[in-house]
Amino acid sequence: MADIKESSHDERTIIELYSVYVKDKYGIELIIEDNGCDNSGEFLEIEKVTKDADFIVNGSLVEVKTIRKKLDMFRLKIHSIEAYVEQKATMLLVSGWKTDNPEFTLI
């Protein structure tokens, strides 16, 4: 359960840092809204869990994914990818989140 809470906290931190990046680099203010089943990290009963993207950013769905270490290759679950494509969601993927030099990409 602690992993879920930590992951939710990390996702919130990442989307906020991304917002600062976009503001500094492009001068665009992002409006971030919670989306999906829950971003608090609290335990949810299985019937309350959804595949909805984590956030709505300026009207667009965004799913945040993290990889703790830096990896040259990674795998995503096909069912997750299908759900994000169906939602027309963007994935904000951060590699090396728990390192001194994380990198992100948008998919």
N, CA, C and O of each residue as an XYZ file, in Angstrom:
428
protein
N       0.801     -1.176      0.000
C       0.000      0.000      0.000
C       0.862      1.265      0.000
O       0.487      2.280     -0.588
N       1.999      1.196      0.653
C       2.915      2.345      0.676
C       3.413      2.648     -0.737
O       3.631      3.809     -1.081
N       3.597      1.599     -1.565
C       4.044      1.799     -2.946
C       3.021      2.594     -3.753
O       3.389      3.452     -4.556
N       1.751      2.311     -3.542
C       0.693      3.022     -4.264
C       0.703      4.493     -3.872
O       0.611      5.368     -4.733
N       0.813      4.766     -2.589
C       0.823      6.141     -2.103
C       2.054      6.883     -2.630
O       1.947      8.029     -3.068
N       3.224      6.231     -2.589
C       4.453      6.849     -3.099
C       4.351      7.114     -4.604
O       4.743      8.182     -5.074
N       3.831      6.152     -5.352
C       3.689      6.321     -6.801
C       2.745      7.473     -7.129
O       3.023      8.259     -8.034
N       1.643      7.582     -6.411
C       0.709      8.683     -6.631
C       1.362     10.024     -6.323
O       1.165     11.000     -7.046
N       2.135     10.065     -5.252
C       2.863     11.290     -4.882
C       3.881     11.630     -5.976
O       4.002     12.790     -6.372
N       4.605     10.633     -6.460
C       5.591     10.848     -7.526
C       4.921     11.392     -8.789
O       5.437     12.317     -9.416
N       3.779     10.823     -9.159
C       3.070     11.279    -10.354
C       2.641     12.734    -10.210
O       2.761     13.513    -11.156
N       2.146     13.101     -9.045
C       1.754     14.496     -8.797
C       2.976     15.412     -8.884
O       2.902     16.485     -9.483
N       4.088     15.000     -8.299
C       5.318     15.794     -8.344
C       5.787     15.964     -9.783
O       6.179     17.058    -10.188
N       5.747     14.893    -10.544
C       6.187     14.931    -11.944
C       5.328     15.885    -12.765
O       5.867     16.693    -13.521
N       4.019     15.812    -12.636
C       3.157     16.674    -13.445
C       3.349     18.137    -13.045
O       3.260     19.023    -13.895
N       3.609     18.399    -11.774
C       3.866     19.767    -11.323
C       5.214     20.265    -11.861
O       5.314     21.413    -12.295
N       6.235     19.429    -11.839
C       7.543     19.805    -12.396
C       7.450     20.021    -13.903
O       8.092     20.920    -14.446
N       6.655     19.200    -14.572
C       6.445     19.370    -16.003
C       5.777     20.715    -16.281
O       6.118     21.393    -17.251
N       4.844     21.092    -15.444
C       4.170     22.373    -15.571
C       5.155     23.534    -15.460
O       5.077     24.494    -16.226
N       6.071     23.444    -14.515
C       7.107     24.478    -14.352
C       7.995     24.525    -15.596
O       8.328     25.605    -16.083
N       8.375     23.359    -16.105
C       9.204     23.269    -17.309
C       8.514     23.968    -18.490
O       9.129     24.783    -19.179
N       7.238     23.645    -18.717
C       6.496     24.219    -19.842
C       6.371     25.734    -19.678
O       6.494     26.476    -20.652
N       6.130     26.188    -18.463
C       6.009     27.629    -18.201
C       7.340     28.332    -18.472
O       7.371     29.379    -19.119
N       8.447     27.750    -17.974
C       9.773     28.349    -18.171
C      10.204     28.326    -19.633
O      10.749     29.310    -20.133
N       9.966     27.217    -20.318
C      10.455     27.048    -21.688
C       9.564     27.717    -22.735
O      10.065     28.303    -23.696
N       8.238     27.630    -22.549
C       7.320     28.092    -23.586
C       6.399     29.230    -23.136
O       5.663     29.792    -23.947
N       6.441     29.566    -21.851
C       5.582     30.627    -21.337
C       4.113     30.237    -21.273
O       3.238     31.101    -21.222
N       3.843     28.936    -21.274
C       2.461     28.443    -21.247
C       2.120     27.978    -19.835
O       2.841     27.180    -19.235
N       1.021     28.484    -19.325
C       0.525     28.091    -17.999
C      -0.344     26.847    -18.154
O      -1.315     26.860    -18.910
N      -0.005     25.787    -17.451
C      -0.804     24.568    -17.530
C      -1.824     24.532    -16.397
O      -1.510     24.836    -15.246
N      -3.033     24.161    -16.744
C      -4.078     23.937    -15.751
C      -4.196     22.427    -15.591
O      -4.540     21.717    -16.536
N      -3.908     21.945    -14.386
C      -3.864     20.506    -14.116
C      -5.046     20.119    -13.243
O      -5.270     20.695    -12.178
N      -5.798     19.134    -13.715
C      -6.931     18.611    -12.958
C      -6.725     17.117    -12.730
O      -6.207     16.416    -13.599
N      -7.127     16.639    -11.573
C      -7.098     15.209    -11.317
C      -8.095     14.512    -12.226
O      -9.143     15.067    -12.557
N      -7.765     13.307    -12.622
C      -8.633     12.479    -13.443
C      -8.413     11.038    -13.025
O      -7.597     10.771    -12.143
N      -9.100     10.136    -13.619
C      -8.919      8.731    -13.288
C      -9.660      8.370    -12.019
O     -10.524      9.111    -11.550
N      -9.310      7.228    -11.475
C     -10.077      6.725    -10.334
C      -9.697      7.398     -9.018
O     -10.558      7.575     -8.156
N      -8.433      7.777     -8.840
C      -8.029      8.413     -7.587
C      -6.545      8.731     -7.660
O      -5.748      7.886     -8.067
N      -6.170      9.935     -7.270
C      -4.760     10.320     -7.274
C      -4.219     10.518     -5.866
O      -3.134     11.071     -5.689
N      -4.965     10.072     -4.868
C      -4.515     10.248     -3.484
C      -3.568      9.143     -3.035
O      -2.812      9.322     -2.081
N      -3.606      8.012     -3.714
C      -2.779      6.885     -3.311
C      -3.437      5.990     -2.285
O      -2.827      5.032     -1.811
N      -4.680      6.292     -1.936
C      -5.418      5.453     -0.992
C      -5.859      4.163     -1.677
O      -6.057      4.134     -2.891
N      -6.008      3.114     -0.901
C      -6.441      1.821     -1.427
C      -7.859      1.938     -1.963
O      -8.726      2.527     -1.318
N      -8.092      1.376     -3.145
C      -9.424      1.358     -3.754
C      -9.885     -0.073     -3.948
O      -9.090     -0.957     -4.267
N     -11.152     -0.288     -3.756
C     -11.735     -1.585     -4.080
C     -11.644     -1.775     -5.590
O     -11.694     -0.798     -6.337
N     -11.514     -2.995     -6.039
C     -11.275     -3.306     -7.446
C     -12.345     -2.703     -8.362
O     -12.032     -2.285     -9.476
N     -13.585     -2.653     -7.915
C     -14.645     -2.120     -8.771
C     -14.541     -0.610     -8.979
O     -15.214     -0.066     -9.855
N     -13.718      0.072     -8.199
C     -13.525      1.517     -8.343
C     -12.291      1.865     -9.182
O     -12.055      3.035     -9.481
N     -11.507      0.856     -9.560
C     -10.290      1.072    -10.336
C     -10.657      1.190    -11.813
O     -11.440      0.397    -12.335
N     -10.073      2.203    -12.485
C     -10.314      2.395    -13.913
C      -8.973      2.510    -14.647
O      -7.913      2.586    -14.025
N      -9.044      2.520    -15.967
C      -7.845      2.721    -16.784
C      -7.750      4.161    -17.274
O      -6.951      4.463    -18.161
N      -8.559      5.051    -16.703
C      -8.557      6.447    -17.129
C      -7.213      7.097    -16.837
O      -6.569      6.794    -15.833
N      -6.798      7.994    -17.725
C      -5.536      8.715    -17.565
C      -5.547      9.500    -16.249
O      -6.608      9.876    -15.750
N      -4.356      9.741    -15.694
C      -4.203     10.345    -14.370
C      -4.694     11.784    -14.268
O      -5.302     12.168    -13.269
N      -4.430     12.583    -15.310
C      -4.687     14.016    -15.227
C      -5.314     14.551    -16.500
O      -5.226     13.936    -17.563
N      -5.948     15.706    -16.372
C      -6.365     16.503    -17.517
C      -5.504     17.756    -17.465
O      -5.525     18.492    -16.479
N      -4.748     17.995    -18.531
C      -3.836     19.140    -18.605
C      -4.285     20.016    -19.766
O      -4.196     19.625    -20.930
N      -4.764     21.197    -19.430
C      -5.296     22.125    -20.443
C      -6.276     21.424    -21.381
O      -6.253     21.634    -22.594
N      -7.132     20.593    -20.803
C      -8.181     19.922    -21.572
C      -7.785     18.605    -22.208
O      -8.634     17.927    -22.787
N      -6.515     18.221    -22.116
C      -6.040     16.966    -22.717
C      -5.684     15.952    -21.635
O      -5.142     16.305    -20.588
N      -5.998     14.694    -21.904
C      -5.692     13.629    -20.952
C      -4.201     13.309    -20.959
O      -3.580     13.207    -22.017
N      -3.636     13.151    -19.763
C      -2.217     12.824    -19.618
C      -2.066     11.721    -18.576
O      -2.570     11.824    -17.458
N      -1.366     10.672    -18.967
C      -1.009      9.572    -18.073
C       0.467      9.715    -17.729
O       1.296      9.864    -18.626
N       0.807      9.673    -16.445
C       2.201      9.771    -16.006
C       2.713      8.373    -15.694
O       2.097      7.635    -14.924
N       3.840      8.013    -16.292
C       4.502      6.731    -16.036
C       5.934      7.006    -15.597
O       6.592      7.906    -16.120
N       6.405      6.234    -14.646
C       7.768      6.418    -14.155
C       8.567      5.122    -14.243
O       8.047      4.019    -14.075
N       9.842      5.309    -14.512
C      10.817      4.224    -14.438
C      11.868      4.714    -13.460
O      12.512      5.734    -13.705
N      12.049      4.015    -12.374
C      12.933      4.491    -11.308
C      14.380      4.647    -11.765
O      15.026      5.652    -11.469
N      14.883      3.652    -12.485
C      16.259      3.707    -12.995
C      16.223      4.184    -14.440
O      15.167      4.193    -15.073
N      17.373      4.577    -14.955
C      17.441      4.922    -16.380
C      17.585      3.638    -17.179
O      18.461      2.815    -16.912
N      16.721      3.485    -18.148
C      16.741      2.300    -18.991
C      16.760      2.712    -20.453
O      16.154      3.714    -20.834
N      17.451      1.941    -21.259
C      17.444      2.173    -22.701
C      16.202      1.564    -23.342
O      15.747      2.016    -24.392
N      15.663      0.537    -22.699
C      14.465     -0.137    -23.198
C      13.511     -0.327    -22.035
O      13.932     -0.441    -20.884
N      12.219     -0.362    -22.345
C      11.217     -0.604    -21.318
C      10.020     -1.270    -21.977
O       9.896     -1.292    -23.201
N       9.149     -1.807    -21.149
C       7.956     -2.471    -21.658
C       6.725     -1.810    -21.057
O       6.717     -1.395    -19.898
N       5.701     -1.726    -21.867
C       4.410     -1.229    -21.415
C       3.375     -2.320    -21.649
O       3.493     -3.097    -22.595
N       2.380     -2.379    -20.805
C       1.323     -3.371    -20.951
C       0.426     -2.981    -22.118
O      -0.006     -1.833    -22.219
N       0.149     -3.933    -22.995
C      -0.649     -3.677    -24.189
C      -2.039     -3.155    -23.833
O      -2.572     -2.294    -24.532
N      -2.629     -3.667    -22.754
C      -3.964     -3.218    -22.363
C      -3.939     -1.752    -21.929
O      -4.889     -1.009    -22.172
N      -2.854     -1.349    -21.292
C      -2.711      0.055    -20.894
C      -2.570      0.943    -22.123
O      -3.222      1.983    -22.223
N      -1.721      0.532    -23.055
C      -1.518      1.315    -24.277
C      -2.836      1.450    -25.041
O      -3.180      2.538    -25.502
N      -3.564      0.355    -25.173
C      -4.851      0.398    -25.867
C      -5.814      1.374    -25.188
O      -6.536      2.111    -25.859
N      -5.819      1.373    -23.859
C      -6.707      2.275    -23.124
C      -6.314      3.730    -23.355
O      -7.190      4.580    -23.514
N      -5.016      4.038    -23.376
C      -4.573      5.421    -23.589
C      -4.861      5.879    -25.021
O      -5.246      7.027    -25.244
N      -4.674      4.978    -25.988
C      -4.981      5.309    -27.380
C      -6.485      5.574    -27.518
O      -6.899      6.537    -28.162
N      -7.280      4.717    -26.912
C      -8.734      4.873    -26.963
C      -9.166      6.225    -26.368
O     -10.093      6.865    -26.866
N      -8.485      6.642    -25.308
C      -8.801      7.915    -24.645
C      -8.154      9.118    -25.345
O      -8.441     10.268    -25.013
N      -7.286      8.839    -26.307
C      -6.491      9.887    -26.953
C      -5.629     10.619    -25.923
O      -5.490     11.842    -25.957
N      -5.062      9.846    -25.017
C      -4.240     10.392    -23.936
C      -2.773     10.447    -24.349
O      -2.300      9.630    -25.139
N      -2.078     11.417    -23.802
C      -0.627     11.520    -23.952
C       0.006     10.875    -22.733
O      -0.491     11.021    -21.615
N       1.105     10.159    -22.950
C       1.840      9.577    -21.836
C       3.077     10.431    -21.578
O       3.872     10.676    -22.485
N       3.230     10.876    -20.347
C       4.430     11.570    -19.896
C       5.264     10.523    -19.175
O       4.951     10.137    -18.049
N       6.323     10.066    -19.825
C       7.164      8.989    -19.308
C       8.468      9.560    -18.786
O       9.184     10.255    -19.508
N       8.777      9.265    -17.528
C      10.010      9.738    -16.912
C      10.899      8.536    -16.625
O      10.530      7.642    -15.864
N      12.072      8.528    -17.241
C      13.066      7.481    -17.022
C      14.121      8.008    -16.057
O      14.594      9.137    -16.191
N      14.479      7.183    -15.093
C      15.481      7.597    -14.115
C      14.912      8.495    -13.031
O      15.623      9.337    -12.481
N      13.626      8.318    -12.719
C      12.956      9.178    -11.750
C      13.677      9.203    -10.404
O      13.724     10.249     -9.757
N      14.224      8.108     -9.982
C      14.909      8.040     -8.689
C      16.426      8.186     -8.838
O      17.187      7.695     -8.005
N      16.858      8.865     -9.905
C      18.284      9.128    -10.109
C      18.515     10.639    -10.016
O      17.572     11.410     -9.844
N      19.752     11.039    -10.129
C      20.088     12.464    -10.069
C      19.785     13.205    -11.374
O      19.801     14.435    -11.405
N      19.509     12.463    -12.448
C      19.323     13.098    -13.744
C      18.178     12.433    -14.531
O      18.426     11.795    -15.554
N      16.936     12.577    -14.064
C      15.823     11.960    -14.793
C      15.584     12.649    -16.134
O      15.893     13.828    -16.304
N      15.035     11.902    -17.072
C      14.714     12.430    -18.399
C      13.266     12.088    -18.701
O      12.764     11.058    -18.252
N      12.586     12.952    -19.466
C      11.198     12.644    -19.807
C      10.997     12.690    -21.311
O      11.764     13.302    -22.055
N       9.934     12.018    -21.724
C       9.489     12.062    -23.106
C       7.974     12.015    -23.104
O       7.365     11.512    -22.160
N       7.370     12.531    -24.146
C       5.930     12.473    -24.321
C       5.620     11.475    -25.428
O       6.214     11.521    -26.505
N       4.700     10.591    -25.156
C       4.308      9.576    -26.135
C       2.816      9.743    -26.406
O       2.246      8.998    -27.203
